[in-house]
Amino acid sequence: MAIAEHMEEAEEYSSPLSLPDEAYEVYRHLYGKLQLHPGSRAVVGITSAIRGEGRTTVALGLAATIAQDSAEPVLVVEADIENPQLHELLGGPRRGLVDAVTDGEPLAGVMTPITPNLLVVPAGSHPENVGAFFYRLATSRLPQGDGWWPAVVIVDLPPIMNYGYGPMIAGIADVLLMVTRANVTPTTLVREAVARLEGNRPRGLVLNDHRTYLPSWISRAG
């Protein structure tokens, strides 16, 4: 599907994402810390040690900010297929990542626009064999096909400690951010999650106080 068709469809949607001005500034700060080269077509992975850290919130907020500021579309991909959330944002079940990977299709066929410059790929159907699906995704990466690909792709990844395949799937991202709840998630747990990633260390750490829509503090991972 051509990007122009996506943009035409987006006009039918009212944006479900509404951020205050200060929120955009926080996410701009976060994006700046990634130090991505313009036009790099980077895949940014948002991960965490365990569930409930705010990965999906950060992924959508970051994507919405980049989409607002950029002249090119931004894509959010939901790879946490065991605990999907984006179908609620889209108003019901839709074909998504699992369907594209399983059927050998490019992601363009399962993208849904939610604003004129922001598209999402929900998790989609639940695979019969989760381990086999993630192995295929990890070895083949995101199916781009031969056509258009967005300027930035942000992937909402599974938590590292909850699933054995968490570190393997994190490898589909060019750059990782780890989200953790400040003063809640034990530091030892975060360190263990980073250790499991081995050479694929996060570029940054987002400390989310979980009381607001935004991360309360952002720092570079040491």
N, CA, C and O of each residue as an XYZ file, in Angstrom:
888
protein
N       0.845     -1.188      0.000
C       0.000      0.000      0.000
C       0.884      1.243      0.000
O       1.834      1.326      0.779
N       0.589      2.193     -0.850
C       1.400      3.389     -0.945
C       1.178      4.287      0.259
O       0.111      4.261      0.873
N       2.196      5.089      0.600
C       2.070      5.973      1.744
C       0.975      7.001      1.527
O       0.328      7.409      2.491
N       0.746      7.437      0.291
C      -0.315      8.402      0.030
C      -1.674      7.831      0.422
O      -2.529      8.551      0.938
N      -1.872      6.530      0.175
C      -3.125      5.898      0.555
C      -3.280      5.881      2.066
O      -4.377      6.095      2.582
N      -2.198      5.630      2.772
C      -2.237      5.665      4.230
C      -2.645      7.047      4.724
O      -3.468      7.166      5.631
N      -2.078      8.082      4.137
C      -2.350      9.429      4.595
C      -3.791      9.832      4.315
O      -4.403     10.551      5.104
N      -4.336      9.369      3.190
C      -5.732      9.647      2.892
C      -6.644      8.977      3.906
O      -7.635      9.566      4.338
N      -6.313      7.740      4.289
C      -7.119      7.041      5.274
C      -7.043      7.721      6.625
O      -8.015      7.701      7.380
N      -5.909      8.324      6.947
C      -5.709      8.940      8.255
C      -6.686     10.083      8.491
O      -7.004     10.395      9.638
N      -7.164     10.709      7.427
C      -8.093     11.810      7.577
C      -9.408     11.361      8.202
O     -10.163     12.188      8.715
N      -9.692     10.053      8.165
C     -10.933      9.543      8.726
C     -10.838      9.362     10.237
O     -11.857      9.131     10.887
N      -9.652      9.460     10.805
C      -9.439      9.199     12.214
C      -9.283     10.512     12.970
O      -8.643     11.447     12.489
N      -9.874     10.570     14.152
C      -9.535     11.637     15.088
C      -8.462     11.083     16.005
O      -8.550      9.936     16.442
N      -7.457     11.878     16.299
C      -6.312     11.363     17.033
C      -6.691     10.932     18.433
O      -7.299     11.713     19.164
N      -6.346      9.686     18.841
C      -6.592      9.247     20.205
C      -5.465      9.680     21.140
O      -5.519      9.405     22.339
N      -4.459     10.344     20.613
C      -3.319     10.768     21.413
C      -3.368     12.279     21.581
O      -3.407     13.022     20.600
N      -3.365     12.718     22.809
C      -3.371     14.144     23.091
C      -2.343     14.411     24.177
O      -2.495     13.959     25.312
N      -1.298     15.147     23.827
C      -0.220     15.428     24.768
C      -0.158     16.918     25.053
O      -0.307     17.725     24.135
N       0.060     17.304     26.316
C       0.286     18.723     26.607
C       1.619     19.159     26.036
O       2.477     18.334     25.722
N       1.783     20.483     25.902
C       3.005     20.999     25.293
C       4.256     20.538     26.025
O       5.265     20.228     25.393
N       4.198     20.491     27.364
C       5.386     20.084     28.112
C       5.730     18.619     27.870
O       6.886     18.216     27.998
N       4.725     17.829     27.522
C       4.986     16.420     27.227
C       5.832     16.281     25.970
O       6.773     15.488     25.931
N       5.494     17.053     24.947
C       6.272     16.998     23.718
C       7.724     17.365     23.981
O       8.629     16.768     23.397
N       7.958     18.340     24.853
C       9.324     18.749     25.143
C      10.111     17.628     25.822
O      11.294     17.441     25.538
N       9.463     16.886     26.712
C      10.140     15.772     27.379
C      10.505     14.687     26.373
O      11.608     14.141     26.413
N       9.583     14.379     25.476
C       9.864     13.336     24.484
C      10.884     13.808     23.445
O      11.648     13.000     22.916
N      10.902     15.097     23.153
C      11.954     15.617     22.276
C      13.323     15.449     22.928
O      14.302     15.110     22.262
N      13.380     15.686     24.218
C      14.629     15.501     24.953
C      15.067     14.044     24.880
O      16.244     13.750     24.675
N      14.119     13.140     25.050
C      14.421     11.711     24.984
C      14.920     11.322     23.601
O      15.906     10.596     23.476
N      14.243     11.802     22.560
C      14.641     11.474     21.193
C      16.035     12.022     20.898
O      16.833     11.375     20.220
N      16.325     13.229     21.417
C      17.640     13.806     21.202
C      18.749     12.971     21.810
O      19.854     12.923     21.271
N      18.469     12.309     22.933
C      19.475     11.471     23.579
C      19.794     10.215     22.766
O      20.832      9.587     22.971
N      18.907      9.856     21.852
C      19.173      8.675     21.030
C      20.271      8.947     20.002
O      20.926      8.020     19.527
N      20.468     10.220     19.662
C      21.536     10.621     18.746
C      21.451      9.867     17.414
O      22.446      9.342     16.915
N      20.261      9.829     16.862
C      20.060      9.160     15.576
C      20.355     10.131     14.442
O      19.993     11.307     14.497
N      21.010      9.623     13.432
C      21.323     10.449     12.264
C      20.060     10.644     11.435
O      19.372      9.665     11.146
N      19.732     11.870     11.042
C      18.546     12.100     10.203
C      18.578     11.236      8.942
O      19.598     11.151      8.258
N      17.460     10.607      8.653
C      17.374      9.756      7.479
C      17.934      8.366      7.679
O      18.088      7.618      6.714
N      18.245      7.999      8.930
C      18.869      6.695      9.189
C      17.889      5.530      9.090
O      18.309      4.377      9.003
N      16.588      5.818      9.104
C      15.556      4.777      9.088
C      15.757      3.798     10.243
O      15.640      2.584     10.077
N      16.057      4.344     11.399
C      16.397      3.512     12.553
C      15.166      2.829     13.144
O      14.049      3.341     13.070
N      15.404      1.658     13.730
C      14.386      0.937     14.493
C      14.740      1.116     15.967
O      15.784      0.650     16.424
N      13.861      1.797     16.708
C      14.080      2.067     18.126
C      13.224      1.091     18.941
O      12.002      1.061     18.790
N      13.856      0.306     19.790
C      13.142     -0.645     20.621
C      12.919     -0.087     22.014
O      13.847      0.432     22.634
N      11.681     -0.191     22.513
C      11.346      0.234     23.872
C      11.118     -1.034     24.693
O      10.169     -1.778     24.446
N      11.988     -1.274     25.665
C      11.899     -2.494     26.448
C      11.850     -2.164     27.936
O      11.914     -0.995     28.317
N      11.739     -3.188     28.775
C      11.714     -3.018     30.222
C      12.122     -4.334     30.850
O      12.195     -5.360     30.174
N      12.389     -4.298     32.146
C      12.742     -5.526     32.849
C      11.513     -6.413     33.022
O      11.565     -7.614     32.755
N      10.404     -5.818     33.470
C       9.179     -6.560     33.747
C       7.988     -5.778     33.200
O       8.156     -4.689     32.650
N       6.794     -6.329     33.348
C       5.581     -5.655     32.892
C       5.238     -4.483     33.812
O       5.735     -4.371     34.932
N       4.367     -3.613     33.290
C       3.847     -2.519     34.087
C       4.779     -1.347     34.256
O       4.571     -0.519     35.142
N       5.811     -1.252     33.422
C       6.784     -0.176     33.548
C       6.413      1.057     32.722
O       6.952      2.139     32.956
N       5.506      0.907     31.767
C       5.105      2.031     30.932
C       5.716      2.042     29.548
O       5.850      3.103     28.940
N       6.096      0.861     29.031
C       6.715      0.784     27.704
C       5.803      1.331     26.619
O       6.225      2.146     25.798
N       4.557      0.884     26.615
C       3.634      1.289     25.549
C       3.369      2.788     25.601
O       3.282      3.437     24.559
N       3.240      3.344     26.799
C       3.043      4.784     26.955
C       4.214      5.557     26.369
O       4.024      6.526     25.634
N       5.417      5.126     26.696
C       6.602      5.812     26.183
C       6.707      5.647     24.672
O       7.029      6.603     23.967
N       6.438      4.451     24.168
C       6.524      4.206     22.731
C       5.573      5.113     21.962
O       5.964      5.718     20.964
N       4.327      5.213     22.420
C       3.348      6.044     21.725
C       3.654      7.528     21.881
O       3.510      8.293     20.927
N       4.074      7.942     23.074
C       4.398      9.350     23.286
C       5.580      9.799     22.449
O       5.559     10.878     21.858
N       6.614      8.963     22.402
C       7.794      9.284     21.597
C       7.433      9.336     20.120
O       7.845     10.247     19.402
N       6.657      8.345     19.669
C       6.266      8.298     18.256
C       5.401      9.494     17.877
O       5.585     10.086     16.813
N       4.458      9.851     18.746
C       3.579     10.986     18.463
C       4.375     12.284     18.359
O       4.064     13.143     17.534
N       5.392     12.424     19.190
C       6.219     13.635     19.167
C       7.046     13.714     17.894
O       7.110     14.763     17.252
N       7.679     12.602     17.530
C       8.481     12.601     16.299
C       7.589     12.838     15.089
O       7.962     13.567     14.170
N       6.397     12.214     15.087
C       5.475     12.386     13.965
C       5.016     13.828     13.835
O       4.846     14.331     12.724
N       4.817     14.491     14.958
C       4.387     15.887     14.902
C       5.484     16.788     14.355
O       5.212     17.730     13.611
N       6.728     16.491     14.730
C       7.841     17.363     14.349
C       8.437     17.029     12.986
O       9.058     17.881     12.351
N       8.248     15.794     12.539
C       8.908     15.328     11.327
C       8.027     15.529     10.100
O       6.800     15.552     10.190
N       8.670     15.671      8.976
C       7.937     15.750      7.716
C       7.628     14.371      7.167
O       6.932     14.248      6.160
N       8.141     13.322      7.822
C       7.942     11.959      7.347
C       7.180     11.133      8.375
O       7.241     11.426      9.569
N       6.465     10.110      7.929
C       5.671      9.290      8.845
C       6.532      8.461      9.802
O       7.675      8.110      9.510
N       5.936      8.167     10.946
C       6.550      7.358     11.988
C       5.649      6.155     12.243
O       4.423      6.263     12.205
N       6.275      5.007     12.503
C       5.531      3.767     12.698
C       5.801      3.192     14.079
O       6.948      3.131     14.521
N       4.729      2.768     14.765
C       4.840      2.034     16.023
C       4.448      0.585     15.758
O       3.383      0.315     15.203
N       5.316     -0.349     16.157
C       5.048     -1.777     15.984
C       4.920     -2.426     17.359
O       5.800     -2.280     18.208
N       3.833     -3.133     17.569
C       3.592     -3.818     18.837
C       4.123     -5.248     18.751
O       3.522     -6.110     18.109
N       5.268     -5.486     19.415
C       5.871     -6.816     19.398
C       5.610     -7.605     20.674
O       6.010     -8.765     20.776
N       4.947     -6.995     21.642
C       4.589     -7.706     22.869
C       3.275     -8.443     22.622
O       2.213     -8.007     23.069
N       3.358     -9.556     21.911
C       2.158    -10.234     21.446
C       1.415    -10.977     22.546
O       0.256    -11.347     22.359
N       2.059    -11.204     23.697
C       1.397    -11.893     24.802
C       0.510    -10.949     25.619
O      -0.367    -11.404     26.354
N       0.732     -9.657     25.496
C      -0.050     -8.682     26.245
C      -0.351     -7.472     25.365
O       0.075     -6.360     25.677
N      -1.083     -7.677     24.267
C      -1.316     -6.583     23.315
C      -2.220     -5.500     23.888
O      -3.152     -5.786     24.640
N      -1.934     -4.252     23.523
C      -2.705     -3.104     23.996
C      -3.264     -2.253     22.854
O      -4.281     -1.580     23.022
N      -2.602     -2.282     21.695
C      -2.956     -1.341     20.633
C      -4.319     -1.616     20.006
O      -4.916     -0.717     19.413
N      -4.821     -2.851     20.129
C      -6.143     -3.118     19.557
C      -7.214     -2.266     20.251
O      -8.223     -1.920     19.637
N      -6.997     -1.928     21.532
C      -7.943     -1.061     22.232
C      -7.883      0.357     21.663
O      -8.913      1.013     21.504
N      -6.684      0.817     21.361
C      -6.515      2.125     20.740
C      -7.200      2.188     19.380
O      -7.742      3.223     18.990
N      -7.165      1.058     18.658
C      -7.715      1.010     17.299
C      -9.186      0.633     17.268
O      -9.796      0.615     16.199
N      -9.761      0.332     18.420
C     -11.194      0.056     18.476
C     -11.593     -1.366     18.173
O     -12.753     -1.616     17.844
N     -10.679     -2.303     18.269
C     -11.017     -3.701     18.052
C      -9.892     -4.476     17.416
O      -8.898     -3.887     16.990
N     -10.029     -5.811     17.341
C      -8.965     -6.656     16.760
C      -8.691     -6.293     15.306
O      -9.604     -5.960     14.551
N      -7.435     -6.363     14.935
C      -7.002     -6.119     13.559
C      -5.841     -7.041     13.232
O      -5.157     -7.534     14.129
N      -5.621     -7.271     11.948
C      -4.430     -7.992     11.527
C      -3.212     -7.149     11.878
O      -3.268     -5.919     11.871
N      -2.104     -7.834     12.186
C      -0.954     -7.075     12.626
C       0.356     -7.789     12.375
O       0.516     -8.490     11.377
N       1.293     -7.602     13.295
C       2.645     -8.126     13.137
C       2.664     -9.636     12.956
O       3.318    -10.145     12.046
N       1.956    -10.350     13.811
C       1.954    -11.813     13.728
C       1.451    -12.274     12.368
O       2.026    -13.185     11.772
N       0.394    -11.662     11.875
C      -0.181    -12.052     10.593
C       0.788    -11.782      9.447
O       0.927    -12.602      8.540
N       1.466    -10.615      9.489
C       2.403    -10.274      8.412
C       3.585    -11.234      8.395
O       3.975    -11.724      7.335
N       4.158    -11.505      9.575
C       5.311    -12.402      9.638
C       4.924    -13.816      9.242
O       5.645    -14.474      8.492
N       3.788    -14.284      9.743
C       3.334    -15.648      9.457
C       3.015    -15.844      7.982
O       3.329    -16.882      7.399
N       2.384    -14.829      7.382
C       1.972    -14.941      5.977
C       3.044    -14.473      5.000
O       2.841    -14.531      3.787
N       4.177    -14.013      5.510
C       5.242    -13.548      4.624
C       4.910    -12.257      3.907
O       5.333    -12.059      2.769
N       4.152    -11.364      4.557
C       3.763    -10.090      3.958
C       4.617     -8.951      4.511
O       5.119     -9.055      5.630
N       4.794     -7.870      3.755
C       5.430     -6.675      4.318
C       4.492     -5.995      5.309
O       3.274     -6.148      5.226
N       5.060     -5.252      6.235
C       4.245     -4.599      7.255
C       3.288     -3.555      6.690
O       2.288     -3.220      7.326
N       3.588     -3.038      5.496
C       2.721     -2.014      4.902
C       1.279     -2.486      4.794
O       0.358     -1.671      4.839
N       1.069     -3.798      4.652
C      -0.279     -4.320      4.503
C      -1.085     -4.369      5.777
O      -2.296     -4.585      5.735
N      -0.424     -4.170      6.935
C      -1.148     -4.242      8.211
C      -0.986     -2.953      9.029
O      -1.288     -2.931     10.222
N      -0.512     -1.885      8.386
C      -0.391     -0.602      9.076
C      -1.748      0.094      9.157
O      -2.542      0.039      8.218
N      -2.002      0.749     10.293
C      -3.219      1.530     10.478
C      -2.834      2.949     10.886
O      -2.094      3.122     11.854
N      -3.316      3.971     10.173
C      -3.005      5.352     10.561
C      -3.877      5.792     11.727
O      -5.076      5.515     11.741
N      -3.288      6.478     12.708
C      -4.079      7.029     13.809
C      -3.988      8.550     13.852
O      -4.810      9.199     14.499
N      -3.010      9.121     13.179
C      -2.961     10.555     12.900
C      -2.375     10.680     11.496
O      -1.870      9.692     10.963
N      -2.426     11.862     10.881
C      -1.911     11.986      9.509
C      -0.446     11.624      9.335
O      -0.011     11.391      8.208
N       0.325     11.569     10.406
C       1.745     11.276     10.243
C       2.216     10.141     11.143
O       3.418      9.929     11.306
N       1.263      9.410     11.729
C       1.601      8.340     12.666
C       0.801      7.089     12.342
O      -0.428      7.119     12.275
N       1.523      5.980     12.139
C       0.894      4.700     11.829
C       1.278      3.675     12.886
O       2.327      3.783     13.521
N       0.411      2.675     13.066
C       0.715      1.620     14.031
C       0.478      0.252     13.395
O      -0.369      0.093     12.516
N       1.245     -0.725     13.862
C       1.023     -2.128     13.530
C       0.752     -2.845     14.847
O       1.676     -3.038     15.637
N      -0.500     -3.247     15.106
C      -0.795     -3.956     16.344
C      -0.218     -5.362     16.316
O       0.297     -5.811     15.293
N      -0.308     -6.053     17.443
C       0.225     -7.416     17.512
C      -0.489     -8.345     16.541
O       0.143     -9.191     15.908
N      -1.806     -8.190     16.424
C      -2.566     -9.055     15.515
C      -2.944    -10.375     16.160
O      -3.114    -10.449     17.377
N      -3.075    -11.412     15.354
C      -3.490    -12.730     15.834
C      -2.432    -13.329     16.752
O      -1.242    -13.035     16.635
N      -2.896    -14.179     17.672
C      -1.937    -14.859     18.536
C      -1.411    -16.092     17.805
O      -2.202    -16.889     17.301
N      -0.077    -16.264     17.736
C       0.470    -17.408     16.987
C       0.250    -18.720     17.723
O       0.150    -18.748     18.950
N       0.175    -19.802     16.963
C       0.024    -21.117     17.577
C       1.255    -21.483     18.395
O       1.138    -22.093     19.457
N       2.422    -21.116     17.908
C       3.675    -21.406     18.597
C       4.431    -20.091     18.785
O       5.052    -19.581     17.852
N       4.370    -19.546     20.008
C       4.975    -18.241     20.272
C       6.485    -18.276     20.063
O       7.052    -17.365     19.461
N       7.134    -19.325     20.560
C       8.577    -19.425     20.418
C       9.012    -19.462     18.966
O       9.979    -18.805     18.582
N       8.290    -20.239     18.155
C       8.629    -20.328     16.734
C       8.417    -18.989     16.031
O       9.193    -18.609     15.154
N       7.357    -18.278     16.425
C       7.103    -16.966     15.817
C       8.245    -16.003     16.122
O       8.750    -15.330     15.223
N       8.652    -15.936     17.388
C       9.700    -14.994     17.763
C      11.048    -15.375     17.166
O      11.854    -14.501     16.848
N      11.297    -16.656     17.015
C      12.540    -17.065     16.356
C      12.544    -16.569     14.913
O      13.554    -16.069     14.416
N      11.405    -16.715     14.253
C      11.320    -16.264     12.854
C      11.463    -14.753     12.759
O      12.131    -14.244     11.859
N      10.834    -14.032     13.692
C      10.943    -12.573     13.679
C      12.372    -12.137     13.967
O      12.883    -11.225     13.317
N      13.017    -12.775     14.927
C      14.378    -12.386     15.308
C      15.384    -12.648     14.201
O      16.348    -11.899     14.046
N      15.170    -13.697     13.436
C      16.132    -14.043     12.387
C      15.869    -13.310     11.081
O      16.791    -13.092     10.295
N      14.617    -12.928     10.842
C      14.286    -12.237      9.592
C      14.081    -10.736      9.783
O      14.039     -9.987      8.807
N      13.950    -10.286     11.062
C      13.673     -8.894     11.408
C      12.316     -8.455     10.864
O      11.548     -9.282     10.373
N      12.019     -7.175     10.949
C      10.718     -6.678     10.524
C      10.596     -6.773      9.012
O      11.488     -6.329      8.289
N       9.487     -7.355      8.520
C       9.334     -7.538      7.067
C       9.024     -6.225      6.352
O       7.910     -5.709      6.444
N      10.010     -5.691      5.642
C       9.851     -4.407      4.975
C       9.276     -4.532      3.575
O       8.581     -3.627      3.112
N       9.550     -5.626      2.897
C       9.161     -5.717      1.504
C      10.060     -4.840      0.651
O      11.133     -4.428      1.092
N       9.632     -4.558     -0.553
C      10.448     -3.777     -1.496
C       9.992     -2.333     -1.625
O      10.567     -1.560     -2.391
N       8.952     -1.967     -0.870
C       8.394     -0.636     -1.060
C       8.794      0.363     -0.001
O       9.923      0.349      0.492
N       7.859      1.232      0.348
C       8.075      2.351      1.257
C       8.369      1.867      2.676
O       7.860      0.831      3.105
N       9.191      2.620      3.396
C       9.498      2.330      4.795
C       9.564      3.654      5.540
O      10.134      4.609      5.014
N       9.003      3.753      6.747
C       8.939      5.038      7.454
C      10.301      5.549      7.903
O      11.290      4.816      7.914
N      10.324      6.824      8.270
C      11.570      7.455      8.696
C      12.076      6.870     10.004
O      13.278      6.667     10.173
N      11.164      6.598     10.929
C      11.508      6.016     12.229
C      10.495      4.940     12.560
O       9.293      5.126     12.367
N      10.984      3.809     13.062
C      10.119      2.732     13.547
C      10.385      2.555     15.031
O      11.532      2.389     15.446
N       9.332      2.589     15.825
C       9.448      2.388     17.261
C       8.732      1.092     17.613
O       7.544      0.936     17.333
N       9.460      0.159     18.231
C       8.914     -1.162     18.530
C       8.678     -1.295     20.031
O       9.594     -1.120     20.834
N       7.450     -1.603     20.392
C       7.083     -1.894     21.777
C       7.427     -3.362     22.032
O       6.670     -4.255     21.653
N       8.568     -3.608     22.672
C       9.113     -4.950     22.821
C       8.567     -5.659     24.058
O       8.055     -5.003     24.965
N       8.669     -6.998     24.109
C       8.300     -7.724     25.324
C       9.282     -7.424     26.449
O      10.439     -7.100     26.180
N       8.845     -7.526     27.710
C       9.774     -7.322     28.825
C      10.851     -8.405     28.864
O      10.601     -9.557     28.510
N      12.035     -8.025     29.291
C      13.189     -8.919     29.249
C      13.067    -10.094     30.218
O      13.367    -11.229     29.849
N      12.635     -9.840     31.439
C      12.664    -10.854     32.487
C      11.462    -11.787     32.460
O      11.527    -12.881     33.021
N      10.372    -11.385     31.825
C       9.167    -12.223     31.835
C       9.241    -13.396     30.877
O       8.600    -14.423     31.100
N      10.020    -13.253     29.807
C      10.051    -14.276     28.769
C      11.484    -14.559     28.334
O      12.308    -13.651     28.225
N      11.755    -15.812     28.093
C      13.083    -16.205     27.653
C      13.463    -15.615     26.316
O      14.648    -15.434     26.036
N      12.469    -15.306     25.474
C      12.768    -14.764     24.150
C      12.919    -13.239     24.170
O      13.196    -12.640     23.130
N      12.740    -12.594     25.346
C      12.853    -11.139     25.418
C      14.159    -10.591     24.882
O      14.136     -9.694     24.040
N      15.314    -11.101     25.340
C      16.589    -10.590     24.815
C      16.769    -10.853     23.328
O      17.349    -10.027     22.622
N      16.285    -11.984     22.842
C      16.434    -12.314     21.429
C      15.656    -11.330     20.559
O      16.166    -10.878     19.533
N      14.433    -10.994     20.955
C      13.610    -10.087     20.168
C      14.149     -8.665     20.220
O      13.982     -7.903     19.268
N      14.792     -8.304     21.320
C      15.364     -6.964     21.414
C      16.393     -6.727     20.317
O      16.692     -5.579     19.987
N      16.933     -7.793     19.752
C      17.928     -7.673     18.701
C      17.404     -7.139     17.384
O      18.198     -6.811     16.503
N      16.077     -7.039     17.217
C      15.550     -6.484     15.971
C      15.678     -4.960     15.940
O      15.499     -4.344     14.889
N      15.986     -4.350     17.091
C      16.112     -2.897     17.167
C      17.551     -2.467     16.939
O      18.489     -3.157     17.338
N      17.715     -1.318     16.293
C      19.040     -0.726     16.120
C      19.497     -0.038     17.407
O      20.685     -0.012     17.728
N      18.525      0.518     18.138
C      18.789      1.251     19.373
C      17.743      0.849     20.398
O      16.563      0.733     20.068
N      18.167      0.633     21.646
C      17.247      0.248     22.716
C      17.120      1.349     23.760
O      18.093      2.020     24.104
N      15.885      1.519     24.259
C      15.619      2.299     25.452
C      14.969      1.370     26.468
O      14.111      0.564     26.105
N      15.364      1.470     27.736
C      14.745      0.659     28.780
C      13.930      1.555     29.703
O      14.417      2.580     30.181
N      12.683      1.159     29.949
C      11.781      1.907     30.813
C      11.668      1.181     32.150
O      11.522     -0.041     32.185
N      11.734      1.933     33.249
C      11.569      1.336     34.568
C      10.851      2.320     35.475
O      10.963      3.533     35.294
N      10.124      1.811     36.437
C       9.395      2.666     37.372
C      10.325      3.116     38.487
O      10.880      2.304     39.227
N      10.480      4.422     38.586
C      11.377      4.982     39.591
C      10.909      4.640     40.995
O       9.729      4.769     41.319
N      11.855      4.199     41.829
C      11.605      3.892     43.235
C      10.634      2.733     43.439
O      10.104      2.548     44.535
N      10.403      1.955     42.388
C       9.508      0.799     42.493
C      10.228     -0.475     42.056
O      10.330     -1.427     42.830
N      10.719     -0.498     40.838
C      11.416     -1.669     40.321
C      12.806     -1.767     40.947
O      13.572     -0.806     40.880
N      13.150     -2.903     41.552
C      14.470     -3.040     42.186
C      15.609     -2.837     41.186
O      15.553     -3.323     40.056
N      16.623     -2.125     41.612
C      17.780     -1.878     40.759
C      18.431     -3.185     40.320
O      18.910     -3.304     39.192
N      18.445     -4.162     41.225
C      19.060     -5.451     40.883
C      18.341     -6.116     39.720
O      18.966     -6.793     38.904
N      17.019     -5.923     39.642
C      16.240     -6.508     38.552
C      16.565     -5.815     37.231
O      16.678     -6.467     36.194
N      16.710     -4.512     37.273
C      17.064     -3.766     36.063
C      18.450     -4.174     35.584
O      18.663     -4.364     34.386
N      19.392     -4.309     36.509
C      20.742     -4.716     36.140
C      20.761     -6.110     35.531
O      21.500     -6.367     34.580
N      19.948     -7.011     36.081
C      19.885     -8.360     35.523
C      19.314     -8.340     34.110
O      19.781     -9.074     33.238
N      18.302     -7.499     33.882
C      17.722     -7.383     32.542
C      18.757     -6.867     31.548
O      18.863     -7.381     30.434
N      19.525     -5.845     31.951
C      20.574     -5.304     31.075
C      21.626     -6.366     30.798
O      22.118     -6.479     29.675
N      21.976     -7.152     31.827
C      22.972     -8.208     31.653
C      22.496     -9.258     30.656
O      23.294     -9.782     29.879
N      21.215     -9.565     30.674
C      20.676    -10.557     29.735
C      20.735    -10.078     28.287
O      20.761    -10.885     27.357
N      20.756     -8.774     28.108
C      20.873     -8.224     26.749
C      22.292     -8.353     26.211
O      22.524     -8.181     25.014
N      23.239     -8.657     27.090
C      24.648     -8.847     26.741
C      25.179     -7.638     25.974
O      25.179     -6.534     26.519
N      25.624     -7.804     24.749
C      26.228     -6.691     24.011
C      25.240     -5.659     23.516
O      25.646     -4.595     23.050
N      23.968     -5.943     23.603
C      22.935     -5.035     23.088
C      22.456     -4.101     24.194
O      21.269     -4.086     24.519
N      23.364     -3.324     24.774
C      23.027     -2.473     25.904
C      22.097     -1.336     25.488
O      22.238     -0.793     24.392
N      21.139     -0.967     26.357
C      20.254      0.163     26.055
C      21.033      1.460     25.893
O      22.021      1.692     26.589
N      20.583      2.301     24.975
C      21.198      3.608     24.770
C      20.814      4.564     25.896
O      21.560      5.487     26.221
N      19.644      4.333     26.487
C      19.183      5.221     27.545
C      18.231      4.512     28.481
O      17.693      3.453     28.161
N      18.029      5.117     29.652
C      17.122      4.600     30.672
C      16.065      5.648     30.963
O      16.393      6.799     31.253
N      14.790      5.259     30.889
C      13.683      6.161     31.183
C      13.108      5.757     32.528
O      12.571      4.659     32.673
N      13.218      6.638     33.508
C      12.646      6.380     34.821
C      11.252      6.974     34.859
O      11.088      8.193     34.810
N      10.270      6.135     34.946
C       8.873      6.519     34.859
C       8.253      6.413     36.243
O       8.251      5.342     36.851
N       7.721      7.538     36.743
C       7.148      7.479     38.088
C       5.743      6.878     38.093
O       5.179      6.631     39.159
N       5.174      6.641     36.903
C       3.889      5.955     36.732
C       2.701      6.723     37.296
O       1.592      6.195     37.369
N       2.939      7.980     37.699
C       1.839      8.791     38.219
C       1.327      9.774     37.180
O       0.248     10.344     37.340
N       2.095      9.976     36.114
C       1.687     10.878     35.059
C       1.881     10.189     33.716
O       2.384      9.068     33.634
N       1.472     10.883     32.682
C       1.625     10.336     31.330
C       3.078     10.293     30.897
O       3.431      9.566     29.968
N       3.926     11.070     31.569
C       5.289     11.276     31.096
C       6.320     10.628     31.995
O       6.077     10.437     33.187
N       7.471     10.289     31.435
C       8.601      9.907     32.280
C       8.986     11.106     33.150
O       9.002     12.239     32.671
N       9.294     10.860     34.423
C       9.637     11.966     35.309
C      11.107     12.346     35.208
O      11.488     13.464     35.555
N      11.924     11.427     34.738
C      13.358     11.705     34.672
C      13.970     10.830     33.605
O      13.609      9.661     33.468
N      14.876     11.379     32.863
C      15.500     10.632     31.787
C      17.006     10.762     31.937
O      17.519     11.861     32.148
N      17.718      9.645     31.828
C      19.163      9.710     31.904
C      19.767      8.755     30.908
O      19.097      7.857     30.398
N      21.034      8.956     30.636
C      21.770      8.014     29.803
C      22.104      6.789     30.622
O      22.464      6.905     31.793
N      21.991      5.633     30.035
C      22.371      4.411     30.734
C      23.883      4.385     30.923
O      24.642      4.741     30.021
N      24.306      3.961     32.103
C      25.732      3.923     32.365
C      26.367      2.665     31.867
O      27.575      2.483     32.015
